[in-house]
Amino acid sequence: MGRYLHTMIRVYNLEKSLAFYACLGMKQIRRKDVPEGKYTLVYIGFGSNSQREAEIELTYNWDQTSPYEMGTGFGHLAIGVNDVTETVNSMRKAGGKVTREPGPVQFGTTIIAFVEDPDGYKIELIQIDSFNS
């Protein structure tokens, strides 16, 4: 039996991306600098990840000279939070881009919002106590 390990996204500015995900409560779990390949991998998640939950792998290519383009197949990452409105307000104060204000999903009661990370990746914030699969 397998298990889901991580999602990899390429980032243009590693420090800016780490600051963004820190606003969501995510922390660096491990980091690997690969000088011969001219890249850095930073795995982020919640806490120490002792529960072995899926992580996000931020891949930073040292010689990337311009931001990456979004592919047409990528949708979004989803992160559960205790209070969507509070999280959005915190992210907005930190300069984050909010693309959908907090509120219930259409035809439902789950509270969500959407934000974009510094590279334009869409992040859906889902209020944990309103999430009904």
QUIBEL-V903997 format. One record per residue. N is the residue number from 1. SS is DSSP state (H for helix, E for strand, L for the rest). Layout:
n,ss
N,SS
N,SS
//
This chain:
n,ss
1,L
2,L
3,L
4,L
5,L
6,E
7,E
8,E
9,E
10,E
11,L
12,L
13,L
14,H
15,H
16,H
17,H
18,H
19,H
20,H
21,H
22,H
23,L
24,L
25,L
26,E
27,E
28,E
29,E
30,E
31,E
32,E
33,E
34,E
35,L
36,L
37,L
38,L
39,E
40,E
41,E
42,E
43,E
44,E
45,E
46,E
47,L
48,L
49,L
50,L
51,L
52,L
53,L
54,L
55,E
56,E
57,E
58,E
59,E
60,E
61,E
62,L
63,L
64,L
65,L
66,L
67,L
68,L
69,L
70,L
71,L
72,L
73,L
74,L
75,L
76,L
77,E
78,E
79,E
80,E
81,E
82,L
83,L
84,H
85,H
86,H
87,H
88,H
89,H
90,H
91,H
92,H
93,H
94,L
95,L
96,L
97,E
98,E
99,E
100,E
101,E
102,E
103,E
104,E
105,L
106,L
107,L
108,L
109,L
110,L
111,E
112,E
113,E
114,E
115,E
116,E
117,L
118,L
119,L
120,L
121,L
122,E
123,E
124,E
125,E
126,E
127,E
128,H
129,H
130,H
131,L
132,L
133,L
//
